[in-house]
Amino acid sequence: MNHWMNETKLEIETFVLRGTGVMFPEIFAKQHDEHLVSISANPGEAARWWHWQNDKCLPGEGWVSFMLNGVQIMPMDRWTNVAIFWQELLNALESYVSTGRGQGEFSEETATFSLAKRGTIAVFELRGQRYPVEPDSFLKAVLGAAREFFTWVEEYIGGIDRTYLERIETLIDSLK
């Protein structure tokens, strides 16, 4: 861990949208509990909505909460395809570990996220906002949340490419 920067406290939770889209983003931002189902708090219900979406569109519409040091950094009025988000984020983390910089995109948006090494710290950029983070604790938290998501997909959705979980374990092992 960085000698002058405290460990980054990161809490991540993935949610599936109850439906396929949001008509009023401002209402969505204020009433997440009416629009979203947590994959960790209610995995079966989240899976039910995932399968419901599958009959109508590419499944996986939802939102990912990112609480960085007690502050919500993911805009409350933005939803995305969470499967694509986690795939892109895993690619970005692999790139970061090998080159010191990784970047990804949200589904059907121009918004991006990135992680870049800056000396002994890292800078996480999310939708145009930059956040300095302690690299080891940040990576471990994100990889833990990615593992939770892909394990949930394996257990409740099926049809997962197991290489996602293998890639996560390889990255976690490289941080030890």
C-alpha beads as a LAMMPS data file, in Angstrom:
LAMMPS data file: protein, C-alpha beads

176 atoms
175 bonds

1 atom types
1 bond types

-500.0 500.0 xlo xhi
-500.0 500.0 ylo yhi
-500.0 500.0 zlo zhi

Masses

1 110.0

Atoms # bond

1 1 1 0.000 0.000 0.000
2 1 1 1.107 3.551 -0.688
3 1 1 2.965 5.052 2.267
4 1 1 1.130 8.390 2.238
5 1 1 -2.280 7.502 0.872
6 1 1 -4.789 5.651 3.042
7 1 1 -6.360 2.465 1.807
8 1 1 -9.185 3.204 -0.600
9 1 1 -12.558 2.152 0.765
10 1 1 -14.688 1.010 -2.144
11 1 1 -18.134 -0.559 -1.950
12 1 1 -19.635 -1.822 -5.186
13 1 1 -23.069 -3.292 -5.728
14 1 1 -24.624 -4.423 -9.013
15 1 1 -28.322 -4.004 -9.711
16 1 1 -30.615 -5.272 -12.468
17 1 1 -33.292 -2.948 -13.826
18 1 1 -36.924 -3.950 -13.332
19 1 1 -37.742 -3.473 -16.992
20 1 1 -35.758 -2.573 -20.089
21 1 1 -35.316 1.182 -19.810
22 1 1 -36.059 4.313 -17.846
23 1 1 -38.507 6.956 -19.054
24 1 1 -37.633 9.630 -16.499
25 1 1 -33.994 9.637 -15.307
26 1 1 -34.733 12.158 -12.551
27 1 1 -37.364 9.851 -11.009
28 1 1 -35.045 6.863 -11.452
29 1 1 -32.305 8.748 -9.561
30 1 1 -34.627 9.443 -6.630
31 1 1 -36.358 6.059 -6.474
32 1 1 -33.744 3.380 -7.151
33 1 1 -35.504 0.916 -4.862
34 1 1 -38.530 0.926 -7.181
35 1 1 -36.479 0.417 -10.352
36 1 1 -33.573 -1.844 -9.355
37 1 1 -32.922 -5.253 -7.790
38 1 1 -29.575 -6.051 -6.147
39 1 1 -27.804 -9.210 -7.311
40 1 1 -26.369 -9.675 -3.809
41 1 1 -29.397 -8.795 -1.653
42 1 1 -31.972 -10.517 -3.879
43 1 1 -30.151 -12.717 -6.426
44 1 1 -33.189 -14.755 -7.468
45 1 1 -35.364 -11.700 -8.114
46 1 1 -32.524 -10.025 -10.027
47 1 1 -32.210 -13.158 -12.175
48 1 1 -35.950 -13.129 -12.814
49 1 1 -35.702 -9.583 -14.210
50 1 1 -32.616 -10.508 -16.226
51 1 1 -34.548 -13.349 -17.885
52 1 1 -37.537 -11.048 -18.386
53 1 1 -35.259 -8.583 -20.200
54 1 1 -33.871 -11.429 -22.303
55 1 1 -37.288 -11.852 -23.931
56 1 1 -37.321 -8.184 -24.985
57 1 1 -33.754 -6.967 -25.527
58 1 1 -30.132 -7.703 -24.725
59 1 1 -30.388 -8.608 -21.026
60 1 1 -28.342 -6.897 -18.357
61 1 1 -29.787 -3.417 -18.117
62 1 1 -29.071 -2.075 -14.656
63 1 1 -26.872 0.125 -12.512
64 1 1 -23.634 -0.348 -10.609
65 1 1 -23.210 1.553 -7.350
66 1 1 -19.654 2.784 -6.686
67 1 1 -19.221 4.165 -3.168
68 1 1 -15.674 5.541 -2.954
69 1 1 -14.672 6.483 0.589
70 1 1 -18.347 6.855 1.505
71 1 1 -19.332 8.961 -1.535
72 1 1 -21.476 7.704 -4.421
73 1 1 -19.425 8.387 -7.564
74 1 1 -21.664 6.650 -10.113
75 1 1 -24.288 9.159 -11.230
76 1 1 -27.644 8.144 -9.795
77 1 1 -29.514 8.893 -13.032
78 1 1 -27.347 6.698 -15.291
79 1 1 -28.024 3.065 -16.033
80 1 1 -26.155 0.804 -18.425
81 1 1 -25.833 -2.803 -19.476
82 1 1 -24.100 -4.221 -16.399
83 1 1 -22.788 -7.312 -18.215
84 1 1 -21.012 -5.153 -20.777
85 1 1 -19.804 -2.823 -18.019
86 1 1 -18.194 -5.680 -16.051
87 1 1 -16.626 -7.165 -19.213
88 1 1 -15.178 -3.768 -20.159
89 1 1 -13.984 -3.113 -16.601
90 1 1 -12.238 -6.496 -16.447
91 1 1 -10.475 -5.715 -19.746
92 1 1 -9.442 -2.309 -18.374
93 1 1 -8.056 -3.843 -15.166
94 1 1 -6.008 -6.382 -17.129
95 1 1 -4.594 -3.592 -19.245
96 1 1 -3.848 -1.519 -16.130
97 1 1 -1.984 -4.385 -14.469
98 1 1 0.138 -5.023 -17.573
99 1 1 0.705 -1.455 -18.833
100 1 1 -0.266 0.945 -16.044
101 1 1 -3.334 2.200 -17.925
102 1 1 -6.712 0.693 -18.763
103 1 1 -9.889 2.130 -20.232
104 1 1 -13.426 0.958 -20.986
105 1 1 -16.783 2.190 -22.177
106 1 1 -20.389 2.004 -21.092
107 1 1 -22.894 0.315 -23.384
108 1 1 -24.402 2.541 -26.057
109 1 1 -22.781 5.678 -24.610
110 1 1 -19.787 7.874 -25.258
111 1 1 -18.969 7.941 -21.520
112 1 1 -15.856 6.086 -20.411
113 1 1 -13.962 4.967 -17.350
114 1 1 -10.237 4.474 -16.898
115 1 1 -7.564 3.641 -14.380
116 1 1 -4.071 5.054 -14.757
117 1 1 -0.956 4.721 -12.648
118 1 1 0.393 8.073 -11.425
119 1 1 3.547 7.456 -9.432
120 1 1 2.585 5.457 -6.358
121 1 1 -1.148 6.125 -6.699
122 1 1 -3.728 5.508 -9.405
123 1 1 -6.371 7.788 -10.847
124 1 1 -9.781 6.298 -11.521
125 1 1 -11.806 8.329 -13.985
126 1 1 -15.529 7.669 -14.165
127 1 1 -17.784 9.587 -16.536
128 1 1 -15.374 12.524 -16.703
129 1 1 -14.675 12.785 -12.955
130 1 1 -11.235 11.832 -11.592
131 1 1 -10.571 10.177 -8.251
132 1 1 -7.141 9.403 -6.751
133 1 1 -7.115 5.879 -5.319
134 1 1 -4.689 3.612 -3.534
135 1 1 -4.065 1.008 -6.279
136 1 1 -3.932 -2.275 -4.323
137 1 1 -7.069 -1.778 -2.248
138 1 1 -8.939 -0.342 -5.232
139 1 1 -8.038 -3.268 -7.505
140 1 1 -8.903 -5.853 -4.851
141 1 1 -12.318 -4.266 -4.242
142 1 1 -13.166 -4.016 -7.946
143 1 1 -11.998 -7.567 -8.622
144 1 1 -14.059 -8.816 -5.677
145 1 1 -17.163 -7.127 -7.099
146 1 1 -16.407 -8.500 -10.576
147 1 1 -16.080 -11.989 -9.084
148 1 1 -19.422 -11.517 -7.314
149 1 1 -21.103 -10.458 -10.578
150 1 1 -19.719 -13.260 -12.744
151 1 1 -20.374 -15.861 -10.024
152 1 1 -23.970 -14.632 -9.814
153 1 1 -24.273 -14.946 -13.602
154 1 1 -22.896 -18.484 -13.430
155 1 1 -25.241 -19.523 -10.604
156 1 1 -28.454 -17.728 -11.588
157 1 1 -28.285 -16.975 -15.305
158 1 1 -26.103 -19.687 -16.835
159 1 1 -24.286 -19.672 -20.130
160 1 1 -21.263 -17.837 -18.722
161 1 1 -17.882 -17.947 -20.350
162 1 1 -15.820 -19.303 -17.424
163 1 1 -12.747 -17.444 -18.661
164 1 1 -14.117 -14.310 -16.960
165 1 1 -13.820 -15.943 -13.544
166 1 1 -10.420 -17.420 -14.456
167 1 1 -9.147 -14.003 -15.548
168 1 1 -10.343 -12.479 -12.265
169 1 1 -8.543 -15.155 -10.230
170 1 1 -5.346 -14.609 -12.255
171 1 1 -5.495 -10.877 -11.539
172 1 1 -6.203 -11.440 -7.843
173 1 1 -3.250 -13.846 -7.637
174 1 1 -0.980 -11.271 -9.288
175 1 1 -1.775 -8.791 -6.496
176 1 1 -0.641 -11.086 -3.670

Bonds

1 1 1 2
2 1 2 3
3 1 3 4
4 1 4 5
5 1 5 6
6 1 6 7
7 1 7 8
8 1 8 9
9 1 9 10
10 1 10 11
11 1 11 12
12 1 12 13
13 1 13 14
14 1 14 15
15 1 15 16
16 1 16 17
17 1 17 18
18 1 18 19
19 1 19 20
20 1 20 21
21 1 21 22
22 1 22 23
23 1 23 24
24 1 24 25
25 1 25 26
26 1 26 27
27 1 27 28
28 1 28 29
29 1 29 30
30 1 30 31
31 1 31 32
32 1 32 33
33 1 33 34
34 1 34 35
35 1 35 36
36 1 36 37
37 1 37 38
38 1 38 39
39 1 39 40
40 1 40 41
41 1 41 42
42 1 42 43
43 1 43 44
44 1 44 45
45 1 45 46
46 1 46 47
47 1 47 48
48 1 48 49
49 1 49 50
50 1 50 51
51 1 51 52
52 1 52 53
53 1 53 54
54 1 54 55
55 1 55 56
56 1 56 57
57 1 57 58
58 1 58 59
59 1 59 60
60 1 60 61
61 1 61 62
62 1 62 63
63 1 63 64
64 1 64 65
65 1 65 66
66 1 66 67
67 1 67 68
68 1 68 69
69 1 69 70
70 1 70 71
71 1 71 72
72 1 72 73
73 1 73 74
74 1 74 75
75 1 75 76
76 1 76 77
77 1 77 78
78 1 78 79
79 1 79 80
80 1 80 81
81 1 81 82
82 1 82 83
83 1 83 84
84 1 84 85
85 1 85 86
86 1 86 87
87 1 87 88
88 1 88 89
89 1 89 90
90 1 90 91
91 1 91 92
92 1 92 93
93 1 93 94
94 1 94 95
95 1 95 96
96 1 96 97
97 1 97 98
98 1 98 99
99 1 99 100
100 1 100 101
101 1 101 102
102 1 102 103
103 1 103 104
104 1 104 105
105 1 105 106
106 1 106 107
107 1 107 108
108 1 108 109
109 1 109 110
110 1 110 111
111 1 111 112
112 1 112 113
113 1 113 114
114 1 114 115
115 1 115 116
116 1 116 117
117 1 117 118
118 1 118 119
119 1 119 120
120 1 120 121
121 1 121 122
122 1 122 123
123 1 123 124
124 1 124 125
125 1 125 126
126 1 126 127
127 1 127 128
128 1 128 129
129 1 129 130
130 1 130 131
131 1 131 132
132 1 132 133
133 1 133 134
134 1 134 135
135 1 135 136
136 1 136 137
137 1 137 138
138 1 138 139
139 1 139 140
140 1 140 141
141 1 141 142
142 1 142 143
143 1 143 144
144 1 144 145
145 1 145 146
146 1 146 147
147 1 147 148
148 1 148 149
149 1 149 150
150 1 150 151
151 1 151 152
152 1 152 153
153 1 153 154
154 1 154 155
155 1 155 156
156 1 156 157
157 1 157 158
158 1 158 159
159 1 159 160
160 1 160 161
161 1 161 162
162 1 162 163
163 1 163 164
164 1 164 165
165 1 165 166
166 1 166 167
167 1 167 168
168 1 168 169
169 1 169 170
170 1 170 171
171 1 171 172
172 1 172 173
173 1 173 174
174 1 174 175
175 1 175 176
